[in-house]
Amino acid sequence: MAPLRLPVSLGYLRQYLSLTNNGCLHRTVASYSRVHAKHPITYQPSSAQTRRFCLQSRSLQKEELELTSVRYNVQRGNFARISNEDVAMFEKLLPGRVIADPEELVGYNTDWLRMCRGNSRLLLRPKTTEEVSEIMKYCSSRNLAVMPQGGNTGLVGGSVPVFDEIIISTSLMNKIISVDEISGTLVCQAGCVLEALSTHLSDVGLMMPLDLGAKGSCQIGGNVSTNAGGLRLMRYGSLHGSVLGLEVVQADGTILDCLSTLRKDNTGYDLKQLFIGSEGTLGIVTAVSILCPRKPQSTNLAILGVSNFQNCLRALKEAKGMLGEILSAFEFMDSACMDLAKSNLNLTNPISDKPFYVLIETAGSNGTHDEEKLNLFLEKVLGEGIVEDGTVATDSTKIQSIWSIRERLAEALLHDGYVYKYDISLPLANFYDLVVDMRERVDDLATRVVGYGHLGDGNLHLNVTSPTYDHELLDKIEPFIYEWTSRYNGSISAEHGLGFKKRDFIHFSKTQKAVELMQQIKDLMDPKGILNPYKMLPDKYGD
Amino acid sequence: MAPLRLPVSLGYLRQYLSLTNNGCLHRTVASYSRVHAKHPITYQPSSAQTRRFCLQSRSLQKEELELTSVRYNVQRGNFARISNEDVAMFEKLLPGRVIADPEELVGYNTDWLRMCRGNSRLLLRPKTTEEVSEIMKYCSSRNLAVMPQGGNTGLVGGSVPVFDEIIISTSLMNKIISVDEISGTLVCQAGCVLEALSTHLSDVGLMMPLDLGAKGSCQIGGNVSTNAGGLRLMRYGSLHGSVLGLEVVQADGTILDCLSTLRKDNTGYDLKQLFIGSEGTLGIVTAVSILCPRKPQSTNLAILGVSNFQNCLRALKEAKGMLGEILSAFEFMDSACMDLAKSNLNLTNPISDKPFYVLIETAGSNGTHDEEKLNLFLEKVLGEGIVEDGTVATDSTKIQSIWSIRERLAEALLHDGYVYKYDISLPLANFYDLVVDMRERVDDLATRVVGYGHLGDGNLHLNVTSPTYDHELLDKIEPFIYEWTSRYNGSISAEHGLGFKKRDFIHFSKTQKAVELMQQIKDLMDPKGILNPYKMLPDKYGD
């Protein structure tokens, strides 16, 4: 498939897609490129972003997306409604940066996957923390609900309004404040796009400690607010460890300055932790200080064939021991995934067919050493029969070609028709059993059941497909999958968060006492409930 | 100096020291060993623990330690006083595990450094979370204040009572619940001693992600509650990243089960973060789940002489780039430290005298590779004149001998007489300026001003000495040092916490708004203020 040419701003494309309501993404993109694109860029269809466009294109085959509030029968909170005086006040505060045109607002009201649509009438585009503070002071005094929005790349409906919440976009807050090359500390505004930060850091030999498929659109403030995981978590840990400081505007407009750049600071409660992963329900992140590792000098990728899941775990253990400090990714997929890639995308298996495959990436400061470590590891796992076949890529083209098998699985799944997608964390001992049990349970109802994901992080992507949406099949999957996950103390949302779509399932992963404490903290920090309502916690509002 | 022989339980020794009130530690230890020790162990006097004993021995030269409440004129909170009925109730709940003998309580009432002494009449030794819960339910209903205590190795008076708070010791909660070799997850009760955990993990090729001088006594629950830093932070990050889950008993006895073993779980607010570093003021940690890295296969240590501080920073930058993933420690000390080690401990400088020294440790999975990387790094920094002299140790005896220069500095300082100790985090650009400014400021009043610490973490240990305690000198140092640190957005407590001693200085490192939010969270989670009162937050209680 030839690379598509997409416009530079994916935000505009989303808006356009929402407006045109066309049937097929590829046609839409092509026509948009011809008519509007001033600065087209080459775009590889194997990336996660393209997968999302494909997903979006499926939705576009239906008529205009139903409002979230209607589809899910949500009751509006007891918030004020926006008056002309409110709009005038915001126009005065943010001249030229208040959007009230309903057509312009469509893209901001609709989520990336076109699962959720809100009905906001007002978008504000502050440039400074002080402006965000003024907005919140006013909204708090008027009891107006708000919806903080970064790149709007969330997958659980957490980044779009449900009713008429005012959208506060951080897109214009995109200044890099400082980079300290020696300590590896980056300080920037919340609206900086992840990829732009990576590029900036690359010049001084640093890299961001996280990497996501959505990096071309997602913003660091949103990453922090959703505790984004991604590909580098295994090596560099979660944002709870790498975020050094935050500046946050609270519900009443208070600016909370915890923008420390220090690695060690034990003076009182670590307040910034509260805002990491709270999806904008406790405050609006306006600036971030984050610890950035050195960019690796060399990268290798191996794909290995394994005869059973236990041996995948043995390979993981050996990789941790023998590759140790250079191990940067350990992904796995089952044979159903390889069949899918072959049949739906015409991709080739670079090794012989096996029941399981693992992809092992190394990244280090010395290419010769890394290659030697990888070879020693391979000799051992092949010699001991843990792994049965394999190949190693060291140049970037071959690395990308192998990665594309794993990265394009979501795209491949869409060719089957309808996809039931789950993002689960499980203890490694029970990791693959869920796929086996699911396969047995859904039986002939499903086209296929596939399991793949970040084995190194214990994060399983379980997908079930059928030709079209099938309510009977859904009933077979849910709540079975949540109950199963809960029984093994897993998480029903490993990295996507709860947002709007999964908030009512929180009890499958958290105790009642924990949820009660969360609600108490929410009530303490946002007593009027105006910050991103209808998200993360189960509903308690009503007229 | 020949190794001392100490009894196995340091807790008993502390008690004994408090009771005997002897002049010199070495005599005390020797006499204790002869008379009481049933299971003596060999103990190296160069370790941080011995340094602490030396520190303690100095205090013992004075008469019995003044009560904290008297020395600092603290007002007792409006808590109930323990009645006979209370004691009877606890005896029923914890048969044989209630200590009310004043002599037995001395060690638990006195902190490690003998700076603080409380007056608790009751020590409870629960074995299970349910017992801790029952204790807290009762104390909450009776408005009795409590003081959760682990190994009592804290340095800021946070781990001993101020008045008659009931001490809840976690020492008997020392069960290892599970170890998952593949995922590297350890789950254990809060009272497990750090060193015991390290030993246990070593058998399966894992290690704890933190290492402290106090590891032979400190408990993992206390480590988590104080967000302990230590020697491995540079490599493995803070406990906010490596702690995967906690079980906590709240002020009212509620058991909060957040004991997840998952690396990824984005289902609601990450409540466990609140308890990491809150020094037992929000809840009592009863169990911990923690991510453990693989134990390294090889370790190297280099000591290098550097002509100025800027070159120490350049060496740090090169080490991060060229040693990258194997860099496990980057310590620094100035020439005043080397003079001190030579004059007060008769240690030898293994290289030629220089204005600054850096110690660089590597730990990796392949000894040959590590040595090669270190050699390439040394060639570069010596070749470019960043470093002027150096030597590398690869065998454990030489490694220990070089480490001992750095590790025994605190002990060496005590030989000067009185030591004014500070533990500061600063941005690297301003790191050493504080030492220079302090030296100029105190001038002839001080015997010496030395600077050393974890340069890789931005953590400076600044020490000033004088023959005896000198109030005029103290007035020169404080609040100057806190104001200086605050001006450069540093932290007045990098890793020791605020405890009792530093709580009134919190405003030098945190904004008023941040402290207000901390107090609101405290009020929400412990409305009666019974959990470790008079600690961390500035006082608000009165009769």
Interface residues (C-beta under 8 A of the other chain):
Chain A: D180 E181 I182 S183 G184 G205 T226 N227 G229 L233 M234 G237 S238 H240 G241 S242 T254 I255 L256 D257 C258 S260 T261 L262 R263 K264 D265 N266 T267 G268 Y269 D270 L271 Q273 L274 I276 G277 S278 L282 R294 P296 Q297 L313 L316 K317 K320 G321 M322 L323 G324 E325 I326 G364 S365 N366 H369 E372 K373 L376 S425 L426 P427 L428 A429 H454 D457 G458 N459 N489 G490 S491 I492 S493 A494 E495 H496 G497 L498 K502 I506 S509 K510 T511 K513 A514 V515 L517 M518 Q520 I521 L524 M525 M536 L537
Chain B: D180 E181 I182 S183 G184 G205 T226 N227 G229 L233 M234 G237 S238 H240 G241 S242 T254 I255 L256 D257 C258 S260 T261 L262 R263 K264 D265 N266 T267 G268 Y269 D270 L271 Q273 L274 I276 G277 S278 L282 R294 P296 Q297 L313 L316 K317 K320 G321 M322 L323 G324 E325 I326 G364 S365 N366 H369 E372 K373 L376 S425 L426 P427 L428 A429 H454 D457 G458 N459 N489 G490 S491 I492 S493 A494 E495 H496 G497 L498 K502 I506 S509 K510 T511 K513 A514 V515 L517 M518 Q520 I521 L524 M525 M536 L537
